Amino acid sequence: MLKFLKSFHKDDEGAVTVDWVVLCAVIIGLSIALIAIISAGATNKSSSVGAFLSAQSIATY
């Protein structure tokens, strides 16, 4: 049992998995934040463009 515990303590393969999980979580979190920022700006811009186009009149001759 003591030999198993020593080998388990020295084994570091799981540490790489933890690193990848943390890295992926950070990337996903930043992506969600970026999408939220961009979508708010795009919504505001599209609303102002729509208001401008609605205010225009079409001249017919």
VENMO-V381228 format. One record per residue. N is the residue number from 1. RES is the residue in three letters. SS is DSSP state (a for helix, b for strand, c for the rest). PSI is psi as a letter, one per 40 degrees, with the letter a starting at -180 (999 if undefined). Layout:
n | res | ss | psi
N | RES | SS | PSI
N | RES | SS | PSI
This chain:
n | res | ss | psi
1 | MET | c | d
2 | LEU | a | d
3 | LYS | a | d
4 | PHE | a | d
5 | LEU | a | d
6 | LYS | a | d
7 | SER | a | d
8 | PHE | a | d
9 | HIS | a | d
10 | LYS | a | d
11 | ASP | c | h
12 | ASP | c | f
13 | GLU | a | d
14 | GLY | a | d
15 | ALA | a | d
16 | VAL | a | d
17 | THR | a | d
18 | VAL | a | d
19 | ASP | a | d
20 | TRP | a | d
21 | VAL | a | d
22 | VAL | a | d
23 | LEU | a | d
24 | CYS | a | d
25 | ALA | a | d
26 | VAL | a | d
27 | ILE | a | d
28 | ILE | a | d
29 | GLY | a | d
30 | LEU | a | d
31 | SER | a | d
32 | ILE | a | d
33 | ALA | a | d
34 | LEU | a | d
35 | ILE | a | d
36 | ALA | a | d
37 | ILE | a | d
38 | ILE | a | d
39 | SER | a | d
40 | ALA | a | d
41 | GLY | a | d
42 | ALA | a | d
43 | THR | a | d
44 | ASN | a | d
45 | LYS | a | d
46 | SER | a | d
47 | SER | a | d
48 | SER | a | d
49 | VAL | a | d
50 | GLY | a | d
51 | ALA | a | d
52 | PHE | a | d
53 | LEU | a | d
54 | SER | a | d
55 | ALA | a | e
56 | GLN | c | i
57 | SER | c | i
58 | ILE | c | h
59 | ALA | c | h
60 | THR | c | h
61 | TYR | c | 999
